[in-house]
Amino acid sequence: MKGVTLYRPNTIENALNDFDRYFESFFGESPLSGTGRFLNRLPSVDVRETEKAYVLEMDLPGYNEKDIEVHLDGSSLTIESRQEKTTEEGKKEGAYILRERRINSFSRSFKLPQNADPEAVSAGFSNGVLCLEINKRAEAQKKVIQINKN
């Protein structure tokens, strides 16, 4: 297996999400669609491969490192945030007619390739971007063989 792949177990929810993505790719997405998906997007992820590691970068604007949990279970890497709605300090006068500002939760899972080293994962968070570096096993890294003159 080459590279980190998105892990999506077969569920009815994933099938419906795939259908929604297909539908939106044809018609476009509208905040008036009523699906709520316009407001509840999954964070965008870039994954690149270097000679020694896989680097995963996830955009998380509005989050901080305390809001995010990264779990590694065998070859499955999960990044999630389960934020609870905060209680309002002091009751504001008036009732809400429309309230779109909310705290979202998400969970994304990835299957690591066989040459990834689950013991050598480092994480950093800066300017709303989570960066994970998953080192490759030593035996999987490219080796240069010296050619001797006979």
N, CA, C and O of each residue as an XYZ file, in Angstrom:
600
protein
N       0.847     -1.160      0.000
C       0.000      0.000      0.000
C       0.900      1.233      0.000
O       1.853      1.317      0.775
N       0.595      2.169     -0.860
C       1.421      3.364     -0.963
C       0.622      4.558     -0.469
O      -0.385      4.928     -1.072
N       1.060      5.152      0.612
C       0.445      6.371      1.106
C      -0.615      6.142      2.152
O      -1.076      5.023      2.377
N      -0.989      7.235      2.785
C      -2.030      7.229      3.805
C      -3.370      7.303      3.093
O      -3.548      8.127      2.195
N      -4.306      6.461      3.476
C      -5.617      6.469      2.839
C      -6.690      6.810      3.846
O      -6.565      6.509      5.033
N      -7.735      7.434      3.368
C      -8.875      7.784      4.204
C      -9.601      6.513      4.579
O      -9.913      5.697      3.712
N      -9.872      6.337      5.846
C     -10.571      5.148      6.334
C     -12.029      5.504      6.540
O     -12.349      6.345      7.380
N     -12.911      4.882      5.789
C     -14.334      5.147      5.906
C     -15.071      3.817      5.939
O     -15.298      3.211      4.893
N     -15.446      3.359      7.125
C     -16.179      2.096      7.188
C     -17.501      2.208      6.418
O     -18.069      3.293      6.297
N     -17.978      1.080      5.906
C     -19.227      1.080      5.158
C     -20.400      1.235      6.114
O     -20.749      0.312      6.850
N     -20.996      2.412      6.088
C     -22.188      2.673      6.893
C     -23.184      3.414      6.020
O     -22.820      3.976      4.987
N     -24.411      3.414      6.427
C     -25.441      4.133      5.671
C     -25.158      5.636      5.687
O     -25.430      6.331      4.708
N     -24.608      6.140      6.807
C     -24.279      7.566      6.892
C     -23.217      7.939      5.864
O     -23.342      8.968      5.199
N     -22.174      7.122      5.723
C     -21.135      7.396      4.730
C     -21.698      7.325      3.312
O     -21.322      8.125      2.455
N     -22.598      6.373      3.060
C     -23.212      6.268      1.735
C     -24.030      7.517      1.429
O     -23.977      8.038      0.314
N     -24.784      7.998      2.411
C     -25.570      9.216      2.208
C     -24.669     10.428      2.023
O     -24.966     11.295      1.201
N     -23.568     10.503      2.775
C     -22.623     11.607      2.610
C     -21.996     11.581      1.217
O     -21.809     12.629      0.599
N     -21.671     10.375      0.720
C     -21.127     10.257     -0.636
C     -22.144     10.746     -1.666
O     -21.787     11.443     -2.616
N     -23.403     10.381     -1.477
C     -24.451     10.834     -2.391
C     -24.586     12.356     -2.334
O     -24.721     13.007     -3.370
N     -24.549     12.930     -1.114
C     -24.625     14.387     -0.967
C     -23.480     15.072     -1.699
O     -23.689     16.069     -2.389
N     -22.260     14.536     -1.550
C     -21.091     15.121     -2.229
C     -21.263     15.061     -3.741
O     -20.947     16.022     -4.442
N     -21.767     13.924     -4.251
C     -21.990     13.777     -5.688
C     -23.039     14.789     -6.159
O     -22.853     15.454     -7.178
N     -24.117     14.897     -5.426
C     -25.194     15.826     -5.762
C     -24.686     17.261     -5.753
O     -24.987     18.031     -6.665
N     -23.908     17.631     -4.718
C     -23.380     18.986     -4.603
C     -22.357     19.283     -5.686
O     -22.244     20.426     -6.130
N     -21.604     18.268     -6.123
C     -20.621     18.503     -7.178
C     -21.316     18.842     -8.497
O     -20.742     19.531     -9.341
N     -22.537     18.366     -8.674
C     -23.278     18.652     -9.897
C     -24.033     19.975     -9.803
O     -23.955     20.800    -10.713
N     -24.763     20.181     -8.705
C     -25.608     21.359     -8.566
C     -24.968     22.489     -7.777
O     -25.440     23.624     -7.834
N     -23.916     22.203     -7.051
C     -23.321     23.211     -6.182
C     -24.025     23.202     -4.838
O     -25.108     22.635     -4.692
N     -23.405     23.828     -3.873
C     -23.942     23.824     -2.515
C     -24.515     25.187     -2.196
O     -23.967     26.209     -2.608
N     -25.589     25.207     -1.480
C     -26.234     26.451     -1.110
C     -26.462     26.478      0.389
O     -26.855     25.471      0.977
N     -26.216     27.637      1.020
C     -26.511     27.724      2.448
C     -28.005     27.648      2.726
O     -28.411     27.467      3.874
N     -28.821     27.782      1.699
C     -30.272     27.720      1.873
C     -30.819     26.315      1.688
O     -32.028     26.106      1.787
N     -29.949     25.351      1.421
C     -30.409     23.994      1.127
C     -31.071     23.320      2.316
O     -31.837     22.372      2.146
N     -30.778     23.807      3.535
C     -31.414     23.237      4.712
C     -30.748     21.975      5.218
O     -31.181     21.416      6.225
N     -29.705     21.511      4.545
C     -29.063     20.277      4.978
C     -28.143     20.510      6.162
O     -27.849     19.578      6.911
N     -27.683     21.743      6.341
C     -26.770     22.031      7.430
C     -25.335     21.671      7.090
O     -24.415     22.009      7.835
N     -25.137     20.986      5.969
C     -23.780     20.584      5.589
C     -22.926     21.798      5.235
O     -21.702     21.746      5.356
N     -23.553     22.886      4.799
C     -22.799     24.090      4.462
C     -22.066     24.603      5.687
O     -20.962     25.137      5.573
N     -22.667     24.448      6.856
C     -22.070     24.934      8.093
C     -21.208     23.877      8.780
O     -20.344     24.218      9.589
N     -21.430     22.609      8.471
C     -20.756     21.524      9.186
C     -19.813     20.739      8.278
O     -19.926     19.518      8.168
N     -18.919     21.411      7.655
C     -17.937     20.776      6.788
C     -16.864     20.049      7.605
O     -16.499     20.493      8.693
N     -16.370     18.945      7.080
C     -15.227     18.274      7.702
C     -13.972     19.082      7.369
O     -13.880     19.669      6.291
N     -13.024     19.112      8.273
C     -11.795     19.872      8.011
C     -11.044     19.315      6.801
O     -11.004     18.105      6.577
N     -10.452     20.224      6.031
C      -9.666     19.834      4.853
C      -8.320     19.280      5.283
O      -7.730     19.738      6.262
N      -7.838     18.285      4.537
C      -6.588     17.608      4.871
C      -5.725     17.492      3.621
O      -6.218     17.172      2.539
N      -4.432     17.755      3.784
C      -3.439     17.470      2.749
C      -2.497     16.411      3.312
O      -2.065     16.514      4.460
N      -2.178     15.401      2.518
C      -1.227     14.369      2.934
C      -0.152     14.309      1.863
O      -0.445     14.179      0.675
N       1.092     14.406      2.298
C       2.204     14.290      1.354
C       3.207     13.281      1.888
O       3.285     13.013      3.087
N       3.965     12.737      0.959
C       4.972     11.742      1.312
C       6.348     12.322      1.042
O       6.610     12.844     -0.041
N       7.228     12.227      2.034
C       8.625     12.595      1.862
C       9.442     11.314      1.866
O       8.897     10.216      1.982
N      10.739     11.461      1.740
C      11.597     10.285      1.731
C      11.526      9.504      3.036
O      11.609      8.276      3.033
N      11.372     10.223      4.165
C      11.441      9.574      5.475
C      10.113      9.511      6.224
O      10.017      8.835      7.248
N       9.078     10.211      5.724
C       7.840     10.278      6.508
C       6.629     10.615      5.636
O       6.751     10.999      4.473
N       5.457     10.452      6.252
C       4.204     10.947      5.700
C       3.831     12.172      6.526
O       3.921     12.142      7.753
N       3.418     13.241      5.871
C       3.062     14.470      6.568
C       1.599     14.773      6.278
O       1.194     14.890      5.121
N       0.810     14.898      7.345
C      -0.614     15.181      7.243
C      -0.858     16.572      7.825
O      -0.483     16.840      8.966
N      -1.484     17.457      7.046
C      -1.798     18.812      7.507
C      -3.306     19.014      7.410
O      -3.901     18.812      6.352
N      -3.920     19.415      8.526
C      -5.365     19.589      8.600
C      -5.688     21.016      9.011
O      -5.178     21.505     10.018
N      -6.538     21.687      8.233
C      -6.966     23.045      8.553
C      -8.009     23.007      9.658
O      -9.054     22.372      9.518
N      -7.716     23.697     10.766
C      -8.634     23.745     11.903
C      -8.754     25.179     12.425
O      -8.395     25.447     13.572
N      -9.251     26.098     11.605
C      -9.387     27.476     12.085
C     -10.413     27.544     13.211
O     -11.453     26.888     13.156
N     -10.117     28.329     14.214
C     -11.024     28.471     15.344
C     -10.819     27.439     16.439
O     -11.451     27.524     17.492
N      -9.954     26.475     16.209
C      -9.648     25.470     17.212
C      -8.314     25.803     17.865
O      -7.531     26.588     17.331
N      -8.066     25.208     19.009
C      -6.725     25.251     19.594
C      -6.339     23.819     19.938
O      -7.155     22.903     19.841
N      -5.090     23.638     20.340
C      -4.583     22.274     20.564
C      -5.339     21.530     21.653
O      -5.339     20.299     21.658
N      -5.982     22.237     22.573
C      -6.743     21.573     23.641
C      -8.045     20.976     23.129
O      -8.599     20.073     23.756
N      -8.548     21.477     21.981
C      -9.807     21.009     21.409
C      -9.656     19.723     20.601
O     -10.656     19.096     20.251
N      -8.418     19.322     20.300
C      -8.166     18.257     19.336
C      -7.567     17.037     20.027
O      -6.714     17.164     20.906
N      -8.023     15.855     19.619
C      -7.453     14.606     20.100
C      -7.001     13.784     18.912
O      -7.716     13.670     17.917
N      -5.811     13.211     19.019
C      -5.267     12.340     17.976
C      -5.055     10.971     18.604
O      -4.374     10.847     19.622
N      -5.644      9.934     17.988
C      -5.539      8.560     18.499
C      -4.929      7.677     17.431
O      -5.201      7.844     16.242
N      -4.113      6.750     17.854
C      -3.546      5.763     16.949
C      -3.883      4.390     17.504
O      -3.479      4.043     18.614
N      -4.623      3.611     16.730
C      -5.025      2.270     17.133
C      -4.590      1.309     16.037
O      -5.268      1.165     15.020
N      -3.458      0.655     16.249
C      -2.904     -0.203     15.203
C      -2.484      0.644     14.024
O      -1.604      1.496     14.146
N      -3.115      0.411     12.870
C      -2.786      1.200     11.679
C      -3.843      2.264     11.382
O      -3.836      2.859     10.304
N      -4.742      2.503     12.322
C      -5.798      3.482     12.129
C      -5.511      4.746     12.946
O      -5.421      4.695     14.173
N      -5.370      5.869     12.257
C      -5.109      7.163     12.886
C      -6.407      7.965     12.868
O      -7.005      8.153     11.809
N      -6.845      8.439     14.032
C      -8.091      9.197     14.134
C      -7.810     10.570     14.733
O      -7.123     10.693     15.746
N      -8.354     11.596     14.088
C      -8.273     12.972     14.578
C      -9.703     13.397     14.839
O     -10.561     13.305     13.961
N      -9.959     13.873     16.079
C     -11.332     14.239     16.405
C     -11.383     15.398     17.370
O     -10.413     15.712     18.060
N     -12.540     16.024     17.398
C     -12.834     17.076     18.354
C     -14.280     16.912     18.766
O     -15.182     16.896     17.928
N     -14.487     16.794     20.026
C     -15.846     16.670     20.562
C     -16.072     17.821     21.515
O     -15.875     17.690     22.724
N     -16.483     18.944     20.970
C     -16.712     20.131     21.776
C     -18.178     20.190     22.187
O     -19.077     19.939     21.385
N     -18.392     20.519     23.430
C     -19.742     20.690     23.933
C     -20.137     22.151     23.771
O     -19.283     23.037     23.778
N     -21.414     22.392     23.629
C     -21.870     23.777     23.583
C     -21.592     24.416     24.930
O     -21.831     23.816     25.979
N     -21.093     25.620     24.890
C     -20.789     26.308     26.140
C     -22.049     26.943     26.696
O     -22.928     27.379     25.952
N     -22.117     26.986     28.005
C     -23.252     27.657     28.625
C     -22.979     29.149     28.606
O     -21.837     29.587     28.742
N     -24.018     29.907     28.439
C     -23.856     31.351     28.341
C     -23.664     31.939     29.727
O     -24.415     31.640     30.655
N     -22.653     32.776     29.850
C     -22.399     33.489     31.102
C     -23.396     34.627     31.199
O     -23.384     35.540     30.373
N     -24.238     34.579     32.181
C     -25.223     35.652     32.330
C     -26.225     35.604     31.198
O     -25.821     35.523     30.038
N     -27.458     35.649     31.473
C     -28.496     35.566     30.461
C     -28.564     36.873     29.685
O     -28.724     37.943     30.272
N     -28.443     36.785     28.368
C     -28.587     37.962     27.520
C     -30.067     38.241     27.340
O     -30.893     37.328     27.327
N     -30.379     39.499     27.205
C     -31.778     39.883     27.051
C     -32.264     39.522     25.654
O     -31.560     39.745     24.670
N     -33.449     38.972     25.569
C     -34.041     38.616     24.287
C     -33.806     37.157     23.943
O     -32.881     36.524     24.450
N     -34.651     36.640     23.082
C     -34.542     35.250     22.635
C     -33.979     35.234     21.218
O     -34.216     36.151     20.432
N     -33.236     34.187     20.907
C     -32.671     34.067     19.571
C     -33.768     33.732     18.566
O     -34.637     32.900     18.829
N     -33.715     34.385     17.426
C     -34.598     34.058     16.316
C     -33.857     33.126     15.362
O     -34.432     32.171     14.840
N     -32.577     33.415     15.141
C     -31.707     32.593     14.319
C     -30.365     32.497     15.016
O     -29.803     33.504     15.446
N     -29.858     31.289     15.125
C     -28.556     31.111     15.768
C     -27.734     30.131     14.944
O     -27.992     28.927     14.952
N     -26.728     30.663     14.223
C     -25.896     29.842     13.364
C     -24.506     29.617     13.935
O     -23.796     28.721     13.480
N     -24.107     30.398     14.908
C     -22.790     30.217     15.508
C     -22.870     29.063     16.492
O     -23.530     29.158     17.527
N     -22.199     27.987     16.163
C     -22.185     26.843     17.056
C     -20.804     26.223     17.065
O     -19.960     26.515     16.217
N     -20.602     25.387     18.013
C     -19.334     24.671     18.108
C     -19.555     23.297     17.484
O     -20.452     22.554     17.882
N     -18.733     22.982     16.514
C     -18.893     21.729     15.787
C     -17.943     20.654     16.307
O     -16.903     20.944     16.899
N     -18.326     19.435     16.070
C     -17.481     18.298     16.369
C     -17.198     17.562     15.068
O     -17.994     17.626     14.132
N     -16.083     16.873     15.006
C     -15.757     16.099     13.822
C     -14.893     14.913     14.225
O     -14.329     14.872     15.318
N     -14.806     13.960     13.322
C     -13.920     12.822     13.494
C     -13.502     12.364     12.107
O     -14.351     12.107     11.254
N     -12.195     12.260     11.877
C     -11.663     11.776     10.603
C     -10.667     10.673     10.905
O      -9.841     10.807     11.809
N     -10.740      9.592     10.159
C      -9.836      8.460     10.359
C      -9.082      8.157      9.080
O      -9.602      8.328      7.977
N      -7.847      7.704      9.244
C      -6.981      7.375      8.125
C      -6.300      6.039      8.407
O      -5.913      5.765      9.543
N      -6.154      5.210      7.377
C      -5.396      3.961      7.484
C      -3.963      4.268      7.112
O      -3.698      4.829      6.049
N      -3.040      3.903      7.982
C      -1.626      4.113      7.705
C      -1.104      2.978      6.829
O      -1.550      1.838      6.960
N      -0.165      3.284      5.941
C       0.423      2.212      5.130
C       1.285      1.293      5.983
O       1.639      1.632      7.112
N       1.618      0.139      5.443
C       2.387     -0.859      6.190
C       3.780     -0.373      6.548
O       4.347     -0.811      7.549
N       4.343      0.529      5.745
C       5.703      0.984      6.030
C       5.754      2.158      7.006
O       6.835      2.676      7.287
N       4.608      2.584      7.526
C       4.578      3.660      8.522
C       4.942      3.097      9.893
O       4.587      1.967     10.225
N       5.649      3.892     10.676
C       6.067      3.477     12.019
C       5.118      4.081     13.050
O       5.229      5.274     13.334
N       4.190      3.317     13.622
C       3.228      3.872     14.573
C       3.873      4.378     15.864
O       3.241      5.113     16.624
N       5.115      3.994     16.113
C       5.818      4.450     17.315
C       6.503      5.796     17.096
O       6.999      6.399     18.048
N       6.534      6.266     15.865
C       7.251      7.509     15.552
C       6.312      8.511     14.897
O       6.446      8.825     13.715
N       5.361      9.009     15.680
C       4.405     10.008     15.198
C       4.574     11.252     16.047
O       4.586     11.176     17.276
N       4.706     12.406     15.389
C       4.801     13.664     16.129
C       3.714     14.604     15.622
O       3.316     14.547     14.459
N       3.238     15.478     16.525
C       2.157     16.395     16.175
C       2.515     17.804     16.605
O       3.157     18.014     17.635
N       2.087     18.774     15.793
C       2.272     20.180     16.119
C       1.047     20.961     15.673
O       0.335     20.540     14.761
N       0.804     22.084     16.307
C      -0.352     22.904     15.960
C       0.077     24.359     15.935
O       0.588     24.875     16.929
N      -0.130     25.028     14.796
C       0.270     26.415     14.664
C      -0.632     27.121     13.668
O      -0.883     26.610     12.577
N      -1.120     28.301     14.047
C      -1.943     29.139     13.159
C      -3.139     28.397     12.564
O      -3.458     28.574     11.389
N      -3.797     27.572     13.368
C      -4.991     26.870     12.915
C      -4.722     25.675     12.023
O      -5.645     25.174     11.381
N      -3.476     25.200     11.964
C      -3.141     24.036     11.143
C      -2.508     22.972     12.031
O      -1.496     23.219     12.686
N      -3.114     21.783     12.046
C      -2.555     20.628     12.744
C      -1.627     19.916     11.775
O      -2.018     19.618     10.647
N      -0.401     19.641     12.204
C       0.576     18.960     11.355
C       1.046     17.687     12.064
O       1.603     17.747     13.160
N       0.817     16.550     11.431
C       1.271     15.264     11.955
C       2.351     14.731     11.037
O       2.214     14.765      9.814
N       3.420     14.242     11.628
C       4.484     13.614     10.854
C       4.593     12.166     11.312
O       4.866     11.889     12.480
N       4.376     11.253     10.378
C       4.413      9.824     10.658
C       5.644      9.267      9.949
O       5.659      9.149      8.724
N       6.662      8.930     10.713
C       7.901      8.433     10.119
C       7.697      7.070      9.494
O       6.857      6.286      9.934
N       8.485      6.798      8.451
C       8.486      5.478      7.834
C       9.429      4.585      8.629
O      10.365      5.069      9.265
N       9.181      3.294      8.589
C      10.083      2.345      9.242
C      11.440      2.436      8.569
O      11.536      2.720      7.375
N      12.487      2.194      9.343
C      13.854      2.310      8.822
C      14.073      1.402      7.618
O      14.737      1.790      6.657
N      13.519      0.201      7.669
C      13.726     -0.733      6.557
C      12.972     -0.311      5.299
O      13.283     -0.792      4.209
N      11.992      0.575      5.428
C      11.211      1.019      4.278
C      11.809      2.253      3.600
O      11.396      2.616      2.499
N      12.771      2.892      4.247
C      13.368      4.088      3.677
C      14.365      3.724      2.589
O      15.001      2.670      2.627
N      14.486      4.620      1.621
C      15.402      4.416      0.509
C      16.838      4.381      0.981
O      17.252      5.186      1.814
N      17.594      3.439      0.439
C      19.015      3.350      0.777
C      19.830      3.538     -0.492
O      19.481      3.022     -1.553
N      20.907      4.274     -0.368
C      21.803      4.459     -1.498
C      22.941      3.459     -1.348
O      23.590      3.390     -0.304
N      23.171      2.691     -2.396
C      24.213      1.676     -2.355
C      25.414      2.205     -3.126
O      25.310      2.597     -4.288
N      26.530      2.206     -2.462
C      27.774      2.670     -3.050
C      28.271      1.656     -4.074
O      28.293      0.457     -3.796
N      28.666      2.120     -5.242
C      29.214      1.232     -6.282
C      30.721      1.388     -6.272
O      31.242      2.484     -6.480
N      31.410      0.304     -6.032
C      32.874      0.307     -5.994
C      33.443      0.013     -7.364
O      32.860     -0.743     -8.142
N      34.578      0.610     -7.653
C      35.263      0.355     -8.925
C      36.086     -0.917     -8.784
O      36.862     -1.062     -7.840
N      35.914     -1.836     -9.724
C      36.649     -3.104     -9.692
C      38.030     -2.954    -10.281
O      38.787     -3.924    -10.334
